[in-house]
Amino acid sequence: MQLILYSKPGCHLCEGLEEKLKQINTLKFDLEIRDITTREDWFNAYQYEIPVLRIQLPQGEKTIPRFSPRISVDRLGQQLEKYLKLSKDP
């Protein structure tokens, strides 16, 4: 499973989410960090929304609803697992 985090340097919310994602050990996923300042299309799409977490599906990327910055690592893992299961259902 591939997760994509749209972020930018100096974004404390982005850094916090990235740190929590890296601490989740109950799910197997690859995390790709995309710096929105490196591409104009990413910047225009996400400049007011970061951090944006997306999952790579066969039909393309799908945005995962935003989690509270105060969410614990355990709760983030539970919510992420629940969302990933829902995205697999037809």
PDB file with one MODEL, atoms N, CA, C and O in Angstrom:
MODEL        1
ATOM      1  N   MET A   1       0.832  -1.164   0.000  1.00  0.00           N
ATOM      2  CA  MET A   1       0.000   0.000   0.000  1.00  0.00           C
ATOM      3  C   MET A   1       0.887   1.241   0.000  1.00  0.00           C
ATOM      4  O   MET A   1       1.909   1.293   0.685  1.00  0.00           O
ATOM      5  N   GLN A   2       0.481   2.224  -0.771  1.00  0.00           N
ATOM      6  CA  GLN A   2       1.251   3.461  -0.926  1.00  0.00           C
ATOM      7  C   GLN A   2       0.437   4.630  -0.395  1.00  0.00           C
ATOM      8  O   GLN A   2      -0.676   4.879  -0.859  1.00  0.00           O
ATOM      9  N   LEU A   3       0.993   5.351   0.582  1.00  0.00           N
ATOM     10  CA  LEU A   3       0.411   6.590   1.069  1.00  0.00           C
ATOM     11  C   LEU A   3       1.274   7.738   0.586  1.00  0.00           C
ATOM     12  O   LEU A   3       2.499   7.632   0.529  1.00  0.00           O
ATOM     13  N   ILE A   4       0.619   8.840   0.239  1.00  0.00           N
ATOM     14  CA  ILE A   4       1.323  10.016  -0.264  1.00  0.00           C
ATOM     15  C   ILE A   4       0.955  11.189   0.627  1.00  0.00           C
ATOM     16  O   ILE A   4      -0.225  11.482   0.822  1.00  0.00           O
ATOM     17  N   LEU A   5       1.963  11.859   1.168  1.00  0.00           N
ATOM     18  CA  LEU A   5       1.743  13.024   2.011  1.00  0.00           C
ATOM     19  C   LEU A   5       2.224  14.255   1.259  1.00  0.00           C
ATOM     20  O   LEU A   5       3.413  14.394   0.973  1.00  0.00           O
ATOM     21  N   TYR A   6       1.294  15.145   0.942  1.00  0.00           N
ATOM     22  CA  TYR A   6       1.638  16.415   0.318  1.00  0.00           C
ATOM     23  C   TYR A   6       1.961  17.388   1.444  1.00  0.00           C
ATOM     24  O   TYR A   6       1.163  17.593   2.359  1.00  0.00           O
ATOM     25  N   SER A   7       3.144  17.982   1.360  1.00  0.00           N
ATOM     26  CA  SER A   7       3.696  18.760   2.453  1.00  0.00           C
ATOM     27  C   SER A   7       4.548  19.885   1.886  1.00  0.00           C
ATOM     28  O   SER A   7       4.701  20.015   0.672  1.00  0.00           O
ATOM     29  N   LYS A   8       5.101  20.697   2.785  1.00  0.00           N
ATOM     30  CA  LYS A   8       6.114  21.674   2.371  1.00  0.00           C
ATOM     31  C   LYS A   8       7.039  21.932   3.543  1.00  0.00           C
ATOM     32  O   LYS A   8       6.650  21.750   4.696  1.00  0.00           O
ATOM     33  N   PRO A   9       8.249  22.351   3.259  1.00  0.00           N
ATOM     34  CA  PRO A   9       9.204  22.617   4.329  1.00  0.00           C
ATOM     35  C   PRO A   9       8.667  23.671   5.298  1.00  0.00           C
ATOM     36  O   PRO A   9       8.071  24.667   4.888  1.00  0.00           O
ATOM     37  N   GLY A  10       8.890  23.430   6.589  1.00  0.00           N
ATOM     38  CA  GLY A  10       8.482  24.387   7.598  1.00  0.00           C
ATOM     39  C   GLY A  10       7.039  24.266   8.048  1.00  0.00           C
ATOM     40  O   GLY A  10       6.601  25.039   8.899  1.00  0.00           O
ATOM     41  N   CYS A  11       6.294  23.328   7.508  1.00  0.00           N
ATOM     42  CA  CYS A  11       4.893  23.126   7.900  1.00  0.00           C
ATOM     43  C   CYS A  11       4.872  22.203   9.122  1.00  0.00           C
ATOM     44  O   CYS A  11       5.145  21.008   9.015  1.00  0.00           O
ATOM     45  N   HIS A  12       4.548  22.772  10.273  1.00  0.00           N
ATOM     46  CA  HIS A  12       4.585  21.991  11.512  1.00  0.00           C
ATOM     47  C   HIS A  12       3.494  20.920  11.545  1.00  0.00           C
ATOM     48  O   HIS A  12       3.707  19.842  12.100  1.00  0.00           O
ATOM     49  N   LEU A  13       2.330  21.205  10.957  1.00  0.00           N
ATOM     50  CA  LEU A  13       1.274  20.190  10.889  1.00  0.00           C
ATOM     51  C   LEU A  13       1.714  19.022  10.016  1.00  0.00           C
ATOM     52  O   LEU A  13       1.451  17.863  10.336  1.00  0.00           O
ATOM     53  N   CYS A  14       2.380  19.333   8.918  1.00  0.00           N
ATOM     54  CA  CYS A  14       2.880  18.290   8.013  1.00  0.00           C
ATOM     55  C   CYS A  14       3.929  17.433   8.714  1.00  0.00           C
ATOM     56  O   CYS A  14       3.891  16.205   8.640  1.00  0.00           O
ATOM     57  N   GLU A  15       4.856  18.087   9.388  1.00  0.00           N
ATOM     58  CA  GLU A  15       5.918  17.367  10.095  1.00  0.00           C
ATOM     59  C   GLU A  15       5.348  16.479  11.194  1.00  0.00           C
ATOM     60  O   GLU A  15       5.822  15.363  11.405  1.00  0.00           O
ATOM     61  N   GLY A  16       4.322  16.979  11.898  1.00  0.00           N
ATOM     62  CA  GLY A  16       3.693  16.194  12.945  1.00  0.00           C
ATOM     63  C   GLY A  16       3.007  14.957  12.408  1.00  0.00           C
ATOM     64  O   GLY A  16       3.132  13.874  12.980  1.00  0.00           O
ATOM     65  N   LEU A  17       2.276  15.113  11.304  1.00  0.00           N
ATOM     66  CA  LEU A  17       1.599  13.969  10.699  1.00  0.00           C
ATOM     67  C   LEU A  17       2.612  12.968  10.161  1.00  0.00           C
ATOM     68  O   LEU A  17       2.446  11.762  10.345  1.00  0.00           O
ATOM     69  N   GLU A  18       3.648  13.447   9.507  1.00  0.00           N
ATOM     70  CA  GLU A  18       4.687  12.557   8.991  1.00  0.00           C
ATOM     71  C   GLU A  18       5.324  11.745  10.117  1.00  0.00           C
ATOM     72  O   GLU A  18       5.525  10.538   9.982  1.00  0.00           O
ATOM     73  N   GLU A  19       5.636  12.406  11.215  1.00  0.00           N
ATOM     74  CA  GLU A  19       6.250  11.729  12.357  1.00  0.00           C
ATOM     75  C   GLU A  19       5.325  10.637  12.910  1.00  0.00           C
ATOM     76  O   GLU A  19       5.769   9.530  13.215  1.00  0.00           O
ATOM     77  N   LYS A  20       4.057  10.960  13.032  1.00  0.00           N
ATOM     78  CA  LYS A  20       3.094   9.967  13.540  1.00  0.00           C
ATOM     79  C   LYS A  20       2.931   8.801  12.572  1.00  0.00           C
ATOM     80  O   LYS A  20       2.864   7.647  12.996  1.00  0.00           O
ATOM     81  N   LEU A  21       2.866   9.092  11.285  1.00  0.00           N
ATOM     82  CA  LEU A  21       2.732   8.020  10.291  1.00  0.00           C
ATOM     83  C   LEU A  21       3.919   7.062  10.365  1.00  0.00           C
ATOM     84  O   LEU A  21       3.752   5.848  10.243  1.00  0.00           O
ATOM     85  N   LYS A  22       5.096   7.602  10.562  1.00  0.00           N
ATOM     86  CA  LYS A  22       6.299   6.768  10.628  1.00  0.00           C
ATOM     87  C   LYS A  22       6.341   5.909  11.897  1.00  0.00           C
ATOM     88  O   LYS A  22       7.075   4.923  11.957  1.00  0.00           O
ATOM     89  N   GLN A  23       5.552   6.286  12.910  1.00  0.00           N
ATOM     90  CA  GLN A  23       5.519   5.520  14.152  1.00  0.00           C
ATOM     91  C   GLN A  23       4.479   4.401  14.142  1.00  0.00           C
ATOM     92  O   GLN A  23       4.466   3.562  15.042  1.00  0.00           O
ATOM     93  N   ILE A  24       3.614   4.383  13.139  1.00  0.00           N
ATOM     94  CA  ILE A  24       2.584   3.345  13.074  1.00  0.00           C
ATOM     95  C   ILE A  24       3.231   2.025  12.687  1.00  0.00           C
ATOM     96  O   ILE A  24       3.860   1.924  11.633  1.00  0.00           O
ATOM     97  N   ASN A  25       3.081   1.019  13.529  1.00  0.00           N
ATOM     98  CA  ASN A  25       3.671  -0.285  13.218  1.00  0.00           C
ATOM     99  C   ASN A  25       2.603  -1.370  13.069  1.00  0.00           C
ATOM    100  O   ASN A  25       2.930  -2.550  12.945  1.00  0.00           O
ATOM    101  N   THR A  26       1.329  -0.973  13.080  1.00  0.00           N
ATOM    102  CA  THR A  26       0.243  -1.943  12.936  1.00  0.00           C
ATOM    103  C   THR A  26      -0.204  -2.099  11.485  1.00  0.00           C
ATOM    104  O   THR A  26      -0.962  -3.016  11.168  1.00  0.00           O
ATOM    105  N   LEU A  27       0.251  -1.226  10.615  1.00  0.00           N
ATOM    106  CA  LEU A  27      -0.095  -1.271   9.189  1.00  0.00           C
ATOM    107  C   LEU A  27       1.174  -1.275   8.358  1.00  0.00           C
ATOM    108  O   LEU A  27       2.180  -0.674   8.735  1.00  0.00           O
ATOM    109  N   LYS A  28       1.118  -1.953   7.235  1.00  0.00           N
ATOM    110  CA  LYS A  28       2.243  -1.946   6.296  1.00  0.00           C
ATOM    111  C   LYS A  28       1.899  -0.991   5.154  1.00  0.00           C
ATOM    112  O   LYS A  28       0.900  -1.172   4.457  1.00  0.00           O
ATOM    113  N   PHE A  29       2.729   0.013   4.977  1.00  0.00           N
ATOM    114  CA  PHE A  29       2.537   0.944   3.866  1.00  0.00           C
ATOM    115  C   PHE A  29       3.851   1.630   3.557  1.00  0.00           C
ATOM    116  O   PHE A  29       4.733   1.744   4.408  1.00  0.00           O
ATOM    117  N   ASP A  30       3.960   2.083   2.323  1.00  0.00           N
ATOM    118  CA  ASP A  30       5.081   2.914   1.912  1.00  0.00           C
ATOM    119  C   ASP A  30       4.592   4.352   1.965  1.00  0.00           C
ATOM    120  O   ASP A  30       3.496   4.654   1.492  1.00  0.00           O
ATOM    121  N   LEU A  31       5.387   5.232   2.532  1.00  0.00           N
ATOM    122  CA  LEU A  31       5.029   6.633   2.650  1.00  0.00           C
ATOM    123  C   LEU A  31       5.914   7.456   1.728  1.00  0.00           C
ATOM    124  O   LEU A  31       7.139   7.457   1.853  1.00  0.00           O
ATOM    125  N   GLU A  32       5.282   8.148   0.813  1.00  0.00           N
ATOM    126  CA  GLU A  32       5.990   9.052  -0.093  1.00  0.00           C
ATOM    127  C   GLU A  32       5.654  10.479   0.323  1.00  0.00           C
ATOM    128  O   GLU A  32       4.482  10.838   0.441  1.00  0.00           O
ATOM    129  N   ILE A  33       6.670  11.280   0.540  1.00  0.00           N
ATOM    130  CA  ILE A  33       6.477  12.690   0.898  1.00  0.00           C
ATOM    131  C   ILE A  33       6.667  13.516  -0.369  1.00  0.00           C
ATOM    132  O   ILE A  33       7.701  13.425  -1.030  1.00  0.00           O
ATOM    133  N   ARG A  34       5.668  14.316  -0.698  1.00  0.00           N
ATOM    134  CA  ARG A  34       5.753  15.179  -1.879  1.00  0.00           C
ATOM    135  C   ARG A  34       5.768  16.634  -1.436  1.00  0.00           C
ATOM    136  O   ARG A  34       4.809  17.122  -0.839  1.00  0.00           O
ATOM    137  N   ASP A  35       6.843  17.306  -1.729  1.00  0.00           N
ATOM    138  CA  ASP A  35       7.010  18.720  -1.408  1.00  0.00           C
ATOM    139  C   ASP A  35       6.269  19.539  -2.458  1.00  0.00           C
ATOM    140  O   ASP A  35       6.646  19.550  -3.630  1.00  0.00           O
ATOM    141  N   ILE A  36       5.205  20.228  -2.026  1.00  0.00           N
ATOM    142  CA  ILE A  36       4.380  20.952  -2.989  1.00  0.00           C
ATOM    143  C   ILE A  36       5.099  22.133  -3.619  1.00  0.00           C
ATOM    144  O   ILE A  36       4.647  22.667  -4.633  1.00  0.00           O
ATOM    145  N   THR A  37       6.219  22.547  -3.025  1.00  0.00           N
ATOM    146  CA  THR A  37       6.946  23.681  -3.595  1.00  0.00           C
ATOM    147  C   THR A  37       7.791  23.276  -4.800  1.00  0.00           C
ATOM    148  O   THR A  37       8.390  24.129  -5.455  1.00  0.00           O
ATOM    149  N   THR A  38       7.841  21.970  -5.093  1.00  0.00           N
ATOM    150  CA  THR A  38       8.664  21.507  -6.214  1.00  0.00           C
ATOM    151  C   THR A  38       7.887  21.405  -7.528  1.00  0.00           C
ATOM    152  O   THR A  38       8.477  21.228  -8.594  1.00  0.00           O
ATOM    153  N   ARG A  39       6.556  21.520  -7.440  1.00  0.00           N
ATOM    154  CA  ARG A  39       5.745  21.442  -8.665  1.00  0.00           C
ATOM    155  C   ARG A  39       4.589  22.432  -8.568  1.00  0.00           C
ATOM    156  O   ARG A  39       3.882  22.491  -7.561  1.00  0.00           O
ATOM    157  N   GLU A  40       4.417  23.190  -9.609  1.00  0.00           N
ATOM    158  CA  GLU A  40       3.378  24.217  -9.621  1.00  0.00           C
ATOM    159  C   GLU A  40       1.976  23.624  -9.478  1.00  0.00           C
ATOM    160  O   GLU A  40       1.133  24.204  -8.793  1.00  0.00           O
ATOM    161  N   ASP A  41       1.710  22.473 -10.116  1.00  0.00           N
ATOM    162  CA  ASP A  41       0.375  21.877 -10.027  1.00  0.00           C
ATOM    163  C   ASP A  41       0.067  21.429  -8.598  1.00  0.00           C
ATOM    164  O   ASP A  41      -1.058  21.603  -8.129  1.00  0.00           O
ATOM    165  N   TRP A  42       1.055  20.852  -7.898  1.00  0.00           N
ATOM    166  CA  TRP A  42       0.849  20.455  -6.501  1.00  0.00           C
ATOM    167  C   TRP A  42       0.636  21.692  -5.633  1.00  0.00           C
ATOM    168  O   TRP A  42      -0.245  21.712  -4.773  1.00  0.00           O
ATOM    169  N   PHE A  43       1.441  22.711  -5.861  1.00  0.00           N
ATOM    170  CA  PHE A  43       1.334  23.930  -5.064  1.00  0.00           C
ATOM    171  C   PHE A  43      -0.041  24.564  -5.233  1.00  0.00           C
ATOM    172  O   PHE A  43      -0.684  24.932  -4.250  1.00  0.00           O
ATOM    173  N   ASN A  44      -0.490  24.691  -6.476  1.00  0.00           N
ATOM    174  CA  ASN A  44      -1.798  25.296  -6.732  1.00  0.00           C
ATOM    175  C   ASN A  44      -2.935  24.473  -6.125  1.00  0.00           C
ATOM    176  O   ASN A  44      -3.928  25.031  -5.658  1.00  0.00           O
ATOM    177  N   ALA A  45      -2.791  23.170  -6.131  1.00  0.00           N
ATOM    178  CA  ALA A  45      -3.846  22.295  -5.610  1.00  0.00           C
ATOM    179  C   ALA A  45      -3.884  22.258  -4.087  1.00  0.00           C
ATOM    180  O   ALA A  45      -4.965  22.164  -3.505  1.00  0.00           O
ATOM    181  N   TYR A  46      -2.731  22.329  -3.432  1.00  0.00           N
ATOM    182  CA  TYR A  46      -2.669  22.051  -1.997  1.00  0.00           C
ATOM    183  C   TYR A  46      -2.130  23.173  -1.118  1.00  0.00           C
ATOM    184  O   TYR A  46      -1.989  22.975   0.089  1.00  0.00           O
ATOM    185  N   GLN A  47      -1.825  24.332  -1.670  1.00  0.00           N
ATOM    186  CA  GLN A  47      -1.164  25.369  -0.879  1.00  0.00           C
ATOM    187  C   GLN A  47      -1.937  25.777   0.375  1.00  0.00           C
ATOM    188  O   GLN A  47      -1.325  26.178   1.364  1.00  0.00           O
ATOM    189  N   TYR A  48      -3.257  25.683   0.356  1.00  0.00           N
ATOM    190  CA  TYR A  48      -4.058  26.063   1.520  1.00  0.00           C
ATOM    191  C   TYR A  48      -4.606  24.858   2.279  1.00  0.00           C
ATOM    192  O   TYR A  48      -5.359  25.024   3.239  1.00  0.00           O
ATOM    193  N   GLU A  49      -4.242  23.655   1.864  1.00  0.00           N
ATOM    194  CA  GLU A  49      -4.827  22.440   2.425  1.00  0.00           C
ATOM    195  C   GLU A  49      -3.850  21.560   3.190  1.00  0.00           C
ATOM    196  O   GLU A  49      -4.287  20.682   3.935  1.00  0.00           O
ATOM    197  N   ILE A  50      -2.550  21.758   3.037  1.00  0.00           N
ATOM    198  CA  ILE A  50      -1.580  20.826   3.619  1.00  0.00           C
ATOM    199  C   ILE A  50      -1.708  20.769   5.126  1.00  0.00           C
ATOM    200  O   ILE A  50      -2.060  21.765   5.758  1.00  0.00           O
ATOM    201  N   PRO A  51      -1.430  19.626   5.704  1.00  0.00           N
ATOM    202  CA  PRO A  51      -1.015  18.389   5.051  1.00  0.00           C
ATOM    203  C   PRO A  51      -2.193  17.670   4.401  1.00  0.00           C
ATOM    204  O   PRO A  51      -3.303  17.655   4.933  1.00  0.00           O
ATOM    205  N   VAL A  52      -1.930  17.082   3.250  1.00  0.00           N
ATOM    206  CA  VAL A  52      -2.926  16.278   2.539  1.00  0.00           C
ATOM    207  C   VAL A  52      -2.365  14.870   2.422  1.00  0.00           C
ATOM    208  O   VAL A  52      -1.260  14.660   1.922  1.00  0.00           O
ATOM    209  N   LEU A  53      -3.147  13.916   2.893  1.00  0.00           N
ATOM    210  CA  LEU A  53      -2.749  12.507   2.842  1.00  0.00           C
ATOM    211  C   LEU A  53      -3.621  11.813   1.811  1.00  0.00           C
ATOM    212  O   LEU A  53      -4.847  11.930   1.841  1.00  0.00           O
ATOM    213  N   ARG A  54      -2.983  11.090   0.897  1.00  0.00           N
ATOM    214  CA  ARG A  54      -3.707  10.389  -0.157  1.00  0.00           C
ATOM    215  C   ARG A  54      -3.224   8.950  -0.219  1.00  0.00           C
ATOM    216  O   ARG A  54      -2.110   8.631   0.195  1.00  0.00           O
ATOM    217  N   ILE A  55      -4.082   8.094  -0.743  1.00  0.00           N
ATOM    218  CA  ILE A  55      -3.729   6.690  -0.943  1.00  0.00           C
ATOM    219  C   ILE A  55      -3.696   6.424  -2.438  1.00  0.00           C
ATOM    220  O   ILE A  55      -4.542   6.918  -3.184  1.00  0.00           O
ATOM    221  N   GLN A  56      -2.722   5.646  -2.868  1.00  0.00           N
ATOM    222  CA  GLN A  56      -2.605   5.277  -4.280  1.00  0.00           C
ATOM    223  C   GLN A  56      -3.414   4.014  -4.499  1.00  0.00           C
ATOM    224  O   GLN A  56      -3.108   2.964  -3.934  1.00  0.00           O
ATOM    225  N   LEU A  57      -4.441   4.118  -5.316  1.00  0.00           N
ATOM    226  CA  LEU A  57      -5.296   2.995  -5.684  1.00  0.00           C
ATOM    227  C   LEU A  57      -5.099   2.686  -7.160  1.00  0.00           C
ATOM    228  O   LEU A  57      -4.561   3.517  -7.892  1.00  0.00           O
ATOM    229  N   PRO A  58      -5.524   1.499  -7.621  1.00  0.00           N
ATOM    230  CA  PRO A  58      -5.368   1.186  -9.043  1.00  0.00           C
ATOM    231  C   PRO A  58      -6.008   2.232  -9.964  1.00  0.00           C
ATOM    232  O   PRO A  58      -5.511   2.484 -11.062  1.00  0.00           O
ATOM    233  N   GLN A  59      -7.101   2.830  -9.516  1.00  0.00           N
ATOM    234  CA  GLN A  59      -7.777   3.827 -10.353  1.00  0.00           C
ATOM    235  C   GLN A  59      -7.238   5.248 -10.142  1.00  0.00           C
ATOM    236  O   GLN A  59      -7.740   6.199 -10.741  1.00  0.00           O
ATOM    237  N   GLY A  60      -6.230   5.386  -9.302  1.00  0.00           N
ATOM    238  CA  GLY A  60      -5.620   6.694  -9.069  1.00  0.00           C
ATOM    239  C   GLY A  60      -5.563   7.029  -7.593  1.00  0.00           C
ATOM    240  O   GLY A  60      -5.878   6.195  -6.744  1.00  0.00           O
ATOM    241  N   GLU A  61      -5.162   8.248  -7.292  1.00  0.00           N
ATOM    242  CA  GLU A  61      -5.053   8.683  -5.906  1.00  0.00           C
ATOM    243  C   GLU A  61      -6.414   9.076  -5.344  1.00  0.00           C
ATOM    244  O   GLU A  61      -7.279   9.589  -6.054  1.00  0.00           O
ATOM    245  N   LYS A  62      -6.578   8.819  -4.042  1.00  0.00           N
ATOM    246  CA  LYS A  62      -7.803   9.199  -3.344  1.00  0.00           C
ATOM    247  C   LYS A  62      -7.404   9.886  -2.044  1.00  0.00           C
ATOM    248  O   LYS A  62      -6.553   9.386  -1.308  1.00  0.00           O
ATOM    249  N   THR A  63      -8.023  11.035  -1.762  1.00  0.00           N
ATOM    250  CA  THR A  63      -7.708  11.788  -0.560  1.00  0.00           C
ATOM    251  C   THR A  63      -8.323  11.126   0.666  1.00  0.00           C
ATOM    252  O   THR A  63      -9.480  10.707   0.653  1.00  0.00           O
ATOM    253  N   ILE A  64      -7.534  11.044   1.712  1.00  0.00           N
ATOM    254  CA  ILE A  64      -7.994  10.539   3.004  1.00  0.00           C
ATOM    255  C   ILE A  64      -8.411  11.757   3.818  1.00  0.00           C
ATOM    256  O   ILE A  64      -7.678  12.744   3.873  1.00  0.00           O
ATOM    257  N   PRO A  65      -9.586  11.700   4.455  1.00  0.00           N
ATOM    258  CA  PRO A  65     -10.021  12.859   5.249  1.00  0.00           C
ATOM    259  C   PRO A  65      -8.968  13.258   6.291  1.00  0.00           C
ATOM    260  O   PRO A  65      -8.250  12.412   6.824  1.00  0.00           O
ATOM    261  N   ARG A  66      -8.896  14.536   6.561  1.00  0.00           N
ATOM    262  CA  ARG A  66      -7.890  15.087   7.474  1.00  0.00           C
ATOM    263  C   ARG A  66      -8.120  14.608   8.903  1.00  0.00           C
ATOM    264  O   ARG A  66      -9.250  14.547   9.388  1.00  0.00           O
ATOM    265  N   PHE A  67      -7.029  14.275   9.552  1.00  0.00           N
ATOM    266  CA  PHE A  67      -7.061  13.871  10.951  1.00  0.00           C
ATOM    267  C   PHE A  67      -6.688  15.066  11.821  1.00  0.00           C
ATOM    268  O   PHE A  67      -5.971  15.963  11.377  1.00  0.00           O
ATOM    269  N   SER A  68      -7.175  15.075  13.057  1.00  0.00           N
ATOM    270  CA  SER A  68      -6.828  16.129  13.998  1.00  0.00           C
ATOM    271  C   SER A  68      -5.327  16.093  14.259  1.00  0.00           C
ATOM    272  O   SER A  68      -4.752  15.011  14.373  1.00  0.00           O
ATOM    273  N   PRO A  69      -4.686  17.246  14.356  1.00  0.00           N
ATOM    274  CA  PRO A  69      -3.258  17.263  14.683  1.00  0.00           C
ATOM    275  C   PRO A  69      -2.980  16.712  16.077  1.00  0.00           C
ATOM    276  O   PRO A  69      -1.838  16.377  16.391  1.00  0.00           O
ATOM    277  N   ARG A  70      -4.006  16.614  16.912  1.00  0.00           N
ATOM    278  CA  ARG A  70      -3.844  16.108  18.278  1.00  0.00           C
ATOM    279  C   ARG A  70      -4.058  14.599  18.387  1.00  0.00           C
ATOM    280  O   ARG A  70      -3.944  14.036  19.476  1.00  0.00           O
ATOM    281  N   ILE A  71      -4.364  13.947  17.279  1.00  0.00           N
ATOM    282  CA  ILE A  71      -4.638  12.509  17.306  1.00  0.00           C
ATOM    283  C   ILE A  71      -3.389  11.749  17.758  1.00  0.00           C
ATOM    284  O   ILE A  71      -2.266  12.096  17.393  1.00  0.00           O
ATOM    285  N   SER A  72      -3.612  10.712  18.554  1.00  0.00           N
ATOM    286  CA  SER A  72      -2.478   9.888  19.001  1.00  0.00           C
ATOM    287  C   SER A  72      -2.042   8.964  17.867  1.00  0.00           C
ATOM    288  O   SER A  72      -2.785   8.746  16.911  1.00  0.00           O
ATOM    289  N   VAL A  73      -0.853   8.435  17.982  1.00  0.00           N
ATOM    290  CA  VAL A  73      -0.331   7.508  16.974  1.00  0.00           C
ATOM    291  C   VAL A  73      -1.233   6.275  16.885  1.00  0.00           C
ATOM    292  O   VAL A  73      -1.566   5.823  15.790  1.00  0.00           O
ATOM    293  N   ASP A  74      -1.627   5.733  18.041  1.00  0.00           N
ATOM    294  CA  ASP A  74      -2.492   4.550  18.040  1.00  0.00           C
ATOM    295  C   ASP A  74      -3.827   4.834  17.373  1.00  0.00           C
ATOM    296  O   ASP A  74      -4.303   4.044  16.558  1.00  0.00           O
ATOM    297  N   ARG A  75      -4.424   5.956  17.721  1.00  0.00           N
ATOM    298  CA  ARG A  75      -5.728   6.315  17.137  1.00  0.00           C
ATOM    299  C   ARG A  75      -5.588   6.594  15.639  1.00  0.00           C
ATOM    300  O   ARG A  75      -6.469   6.232  14.859  1.00  0.00           O
ATOM    301  N   LEU A  76      -4.512   7.219  15.240  1.00  0.00           N
ATOM    302  CA  LEU A  76      -4.265   7.468  13.824  1.00  0.00           C
ATOM    303  C   LEU A  76      -4.187   6.146  13.068  1.00  0.00           C
ATOM    304  O   LEU A  76      -4.763   6.006  11.989  1.00  0.00           O
ATOM    305  N   GLY A  77      -3.475   5.180  13.637  1.00  0.00           N
ATOM    306  CA  GLY A  77      -3.378   3.866  13.007  1.00  0.00           C
ATOM    307  C   GLY A  77      -4.731   3.202  12.870  1.00  0.00           C
ATOM    308  O   GLY A  77      -5.032   2.611  11.834  1.00  0.00           O
ATOM    309  N   GLN A  78      -5.557   3.294  13.914  1.00  0.00           N
ATOM    310  CA  GLN A  78      -6.903   2.704  13.878  1.00  0.00           C
ATOM    311  C   GLN A  78      -7.773   3.374  12.822  1.00  0.00           C
ATOM    312  O   GLN A  78      -8.449   2.700  12.045  1.00  0.00           O
ATOM    313  N   GLN A  79      -7.750   4.697  12.799  1.00  0.00           N
ATOM    314  CA  GLN A  79      -8.565   5.428  11.832  1.00  0.00           C
ATOM    315  C   GLN A  79      -8.088   5.186  10.403  1.00  0.00           C
ATOM    316  O   GLN A  79      -8.896   5.041   9.486  1.00  0.00           O
ATOM    317  N   LEU A  80      -6.799   5.144  10.226  1.00  0.00           N
ATOM    318  CA  LEU A  80      -6.233   4.897   8.902  1.00  0.00           C
ATOM    319  C   LEU A  80      -6.598   3.502   8.415  1.00  0.00           C
ATOM    320  O   LEU A  80      -6.958   3.323   7.251  1.00  0.00           O
ATOM    321  N   GLU A  81      -6.507   2.518   9.296  1.00  0.00           N
ATOM    322  CA  GLU A  81      -6.870   1.149   8.944  1.00  0.00           C
ATOM    323  C   GLU A  81      -8.345   1.069   8.549  1.00  0.00           C
ATOM    324  O   GLU A  81      -8.692   0.408   7.570  1.00  0.00           O
ATOM    325  N   LYS A  82      -9.201   1.733   9.300  1.00  0.00           N
ATOM    326  CA  LYS A  82     -10.631   1.751   8.997  1.00  0.00           C
ATOM    327  C   LYS A  82     -10.889   2.378   7.622  1.00  0.00           C
ATOM    328  O   LYS A  82     -11.672   1.861   6.825  1.00  0.00           O
ATOM    329  N   TYR A  83     -10.217   3.495   7.367  1.00  0.00           N
ATOM    330  CA  TYR A  83     -10.402   4.171   6.088  1.00  0.00           C
ATOM    331  C   TYR A  83      -9.873   3.326   4.925  1.00  0.00           C
ATOM    332  O   TYR A  83     -10.492   3.277   3.862  1.00  0.00           O
ATOM    333  N   LEU A  84      -8.742   2.667   5.122  1.00  0.00           N
ATOM    334  CA  LEU A  84      -8.165   1.848   4.054  1.00  0.00           C
ATOM    335  C   LEU A  84      -9.073   0.678   3.714  1.00  0.00           C
ATOM    336  O   LEU A  84      -9.190   0.300   2.548  1.00  0.00           O
ATOM    337  N   LYS A  85      -9.716   0.101   4.721  1.00  0.00           N
ATOM    338  CA  LYS A  85     -10.657  -0.988   4.461  1.00  0.00           C
ATOM    339  C   LYS A  85     -11.853  -0.490   3.672  1.00  0.00           C
ATOM    340  O   LYS A  85     -12.321  -1.164   2.755  1.00  0.00           O
ATOM    341  N   LEU A  86     -12.349   0.688   4.024  1.00  0.00           N
ATOM    342  CA  LEU A  86     -13.480   1.263   3.300  1.00  0.00           C
ATOM    343  C   LEU A  86     -13.131   1.551   1.843  1.00  0.00           C
ATOM    344  O   LEU A  86     -13.974   1.393   0.959  1.00  0.00           O
ATOM    345  N   SER A  87     -11.902   1.971   1.591  1.00  0.00           N
ATOM    346  CA  SER A  87     -11.507   2.310   0.222  1.00  0.00           C
ATOM    347  C   SER A  87     -11.356   1.074  -0.650  1.00  0.00           C
ATOM    348  O   SER A  87     -11.359   1.173  -1.877  1.00  0.00           O
ATOM    349  N   LYS A  88     -11.224  -0.096  -0.019  1.00  0.00           N
ATOM    350  CA  LYS A  88     -11.100  -1.343  -0.784  1.00  0.00           C
ATOM    351  C   LYS A  88     -12.466  -1.926  -1.141  1.00  0.00           C
ATOM    352  O   LYS A  88     -12.587  -2.693  -2.096  1.00  0.00           O
ATOM    353  N   ASP A  89     -13.491  -1.561  -0.374  1.00  0.00           N
ATOM    354  CA  ASP A  89     -14.836  -2.087  -0.633  1.00  0.00           C
ATOM    355  C   ASP A  89     -15.386  -1.460  -1.910  1.00  0.00           C
ATOM    356  O   ASP A  89     -15.168  -0.278  -2.176  1.00  0.00           O
ATOM    357  N   PRO A  90     -16.112  -2.273  -2.705  1.00  0.00           N
ATOM    358  CA  PRO A  90     -16.679  -1.732  -3.950  1.00  0.00           C
ATOM    359  C   PRO A  90     -17.776  -0.736  -3.706  1.00  0.00           C
ATOM    360  O   PRO A  90     -18.345  -0.199  -4.657  1.00  0.00           O
TER     361      PRO A  90
ENDMDL
END
